[in-house]
Amino acid sequence: MKNIEIKDLSFAYEDEPERLVLDHIDLHVDPGDFVCLLGQSGCGKSTFLRLLAGLERPTSGAVCVNGDPIKGAGLDRSVVFQDYGLFPWMTAGENLILALRQKFPKENKRKLKDLALDMLEKVGLKPEVYDKLPKELSGGMKQRCAIARSFGIDPPILLMDEPFGALDAVTRAKLQTMILDLWAKEEPKKTVFFVTHDVDEALLLANRICVFGQSPSKIIHECRIPEDIKPTRETIYENGPIMKLRTQLIRYINQDVTEHIA
């Protein structure tokens, strides 16, 4: 079980040290939370996720897991990117095995293939996908492979950077349901950070939402969604408390944009 503590976190790129992207962010996340990072494009959500992944270093402050500062990438954190992150010269199965070998270095190839096929089945893909190159797969199938790869190494922390942003509405809805089902069925549950600029997506997926303001970004609003009002796709627009929360979230985002334009 991994507690995550973000302490007075600020970040600027080395070539523009005077321009902060993230500005003094503090956040505590409990194990098993599904946290949506919500905000307009360009506000620093993906940068924040890269800091959690260990792909960037804080300019000041720290990102800690169980009290230890993150100093680089690790097998306790896995990332699902919007662009799938599959090596195009490898089959889907080879992409999965490459990740599984990092987690299970002593397992033989037969065992790793069985694990890969099992994960493909869990994300709704047929066994023949194992031997297909990414170019032979649809966008939705490629993203399912990327999710299978991340769940396959079984990290306690899953980082998802607008993974469904490039997909059509129907495929996106199916994958939202799939990721919720995978998360809900696991015990202990993974801690998920999910970047989105879609308020409805955040409401459907998260039990906690953090709204990021315009750069230099701070968390301008946080809320939890109690289990007793958690919406489904069928009830979201008929759920009074959720519609009130939806309006509040949109208001916070629009107000922040207006203030920065002014």
SVG drawing of the C-alpha trace seen along z (x, -y; Angstrom):
<svg xmlns="http://www.w3.org/2000/svg" viewBox="-33 -42 51 64">
<polyline fill="none" stroke="black" stroke-width="0.4" points="0.0,0.0 1.5,-3.3 0.8,-6.7 1.7,-9.6 2.7,-13.0 3.4,-16.0 5.2,-18.6 5.5,-22.3 6.1,-21.1 7.2,-23.6 8.6,-22.9 10.2,-24.9 12.1,-23.6 15.8,-24.1 15.8,-26.3 13.2,-28.6 13.9,-28.6 12.1,-31.9 8.7,-30.5 7.1,-28.1 4.8,-25.4 3.7,-24.2 3.7,-26.5 3.8,-25.2 1.5,-22.2 0.7,-20.2 -1.4,-17.0 -1.8,-13.8 -3.3,-10.8 -4.4,-7.6 -3.8,-4.1 -6.6,-3.0 -7.8,-6.5 -8.8,-7.1 -7.7,-10.7 -8.6,-12.7 -6.4,-15.7 -8.8,-18.0 -8.0,-21.3 -7.6,-23.0 -5.0,-21.8 -1.6,-23.3 -2.1,-23.9 0.6,-21.4 -1.4,-18.3 0.8,-16.1 4.0,-17.7 2.6,-16.8 2.1,-13.2 5.7,-13.0 7.0,-14.2 5.0,-11.3 6.5,-8.9 10.0,-10.1 10.5,-11.3 11.1,-14.9 12.7,-16.2 11.1,-18.9 12.6,-22.4 11.7,-22.6 9.7,-20.5 9.3,-16.7 7.1,-13.9 7.2,-11.1 5.9,-7.5 5.7,-6.1 7.9,-8.9 10.7,-8.4 11.3,-11.0 10.9,-9.8 14.3,-9.9 13.4,-8.2 11.2,-5.7 10.3,-2.5 8.2,0.7 5.9,-0.6 4.6,-3.2 3.4,-2.5 2.3,-5.0 -0.3,-4.8 0.2,-7.5 -2.2,-9.0 0.0,-7.9 0.0,-4.2 3.8,-4.0 4.0,-0.7 7.2,0.1 6.0,0.3 8.5,3.0 7.3,5.3 4.1,7.3 1.6,6.6 2.7,9.7 6.4,8.7 5.5,5.2 3.8,6.8 6.6,9.3 9.2,6.6 7.4,5.0 6.7,8.2 10.3,9.2 11.2,6.2 8.8,7.3 9.5,11.0 13.1,11.4 13.4,15.1 10.3,16.3 10.7,18.2 9.3,17.1 6.4,19.5 5.2,18.2 5.6,14.6 3.5,15.4 0.8,16.9 0.7,13.8 0.6,11.6 -2.3,13.6 -4.2,13.5 -3.9,9.7 -5.0,9.3 -8.1,11.4 -8.8,9.2 -8.8,6.0 -11.2,7.7 -8.7,8.6 -8.6,12.0 -5.5,14.2 -4.6,13.5 -3.8,9.9 -0.7,11.2 1.0,11.7 -0.1,8.4 2.0,5.3 0.6,2.0 0.0,0.8 -2.5,3.7 -4.5,2.6 -7.1,-0.1 -6.5,-3.0 -8.8,-1.4 -7.0,2.0 -3.6,0.3 -4.8,-1.5 -6.1,1.7 -2.7,3.3 -1.1,0.3 -3.4,0.8 -2.8,4.5 1.0,3.8 0.6,1.5 -1.7,3.8 0.4,6.8 3.4,5.6 0.9,5.0 2.2,1.7 0.4,0.2 0.4,-3.2 -1.0,-3.7 -0.5,-7.0 -2.8,-7.7 -2.2,-10.7 -5.4,-11.4 -5.3,-7.8 -8.7,-8.1 -8.3,-11.6 -7.6,-10.5 -10.4,-7.9 -13.9,-8.1 -16.8,-8.5 -18.0,-4.9 -14.5,-3.4 -13.7,-5.9 -16.9,-5.0 -16.0,-1.3 -12.5,-1.8 -13.7,-4.1 -15.9,-1.2 -13.1,1.3 -10.6,-0.7 -13.2,-1.2 -14.0,2.5 -10.3,3.5 -9.6,1.0 -12.7,2.0 -12.0,5.7 -8.5,5.6 -7.7,5.9 -5.9,4.0 -7.0,1.4 -4.3,-0.5 -3.9,-4.2 -4.7,-5.9 -3.9,-9.3 -5.9,-10.1 -5.3,-13.3 -8.3,-14.7 -9.8,-18.0 -13.2,-16.4 -15.4,-17.1 -17.9,-14.3 -15.0,-11.8 -13.6,-12.9 -17.0,-12.5 -17.5,-9.0 -14.1,-7.7 -12.8,-9.4 -13.6,-9.2 -11.4,-12.4 -10.9,-15.3 -8.2,-17.9 -8.7,-21.0 -5.5,-22.5 -5.5,-26.3 -3.7,-28.0 0.1,-28.0 1.9,-28.6 -0.5,-26.0 -1.8,-25.4 -4.6,-23.1 -7.5,-25.5 -10.2,-23.1 -10.4,-19.6 -13.4,-17.4 -14.3,-13.8 -17.2,-11.9 -18.9,-9.9 -19.8,-6.3 -23.5,-6.8 -23.7,-9.5 -21.2,-8.0 -22.7,-8.2 -22.9,-5.7 -23.0,-6.5 -26.8,-5.9 -27.5,-8.1 -24.9,-10.9 -27.3,-13.5 -30.2,-12.5 -28.1,-12.7 -28.8,-16.0 -25.7,-16.2 -23.5,-15.2 -25.0,-17.8 -24.4,-20.4 -20.8,-19.3 -20.4,-19.3 -21.6,-22.9 -19.2,-23.9 -16.2,-22.3 -17.0,-24.0 -17.4,-27.3 -14.0,-26.9 -12.3,-26.2 -14.0,-29.0 -13.4,-31.5 -9.7,-30.7 -9.5,-31.1 -11.3,-34.4 -8.9,-35.7 -5.9,-34.8 -7.3,-36.4 -8.0,-39.6"/>
</svg>
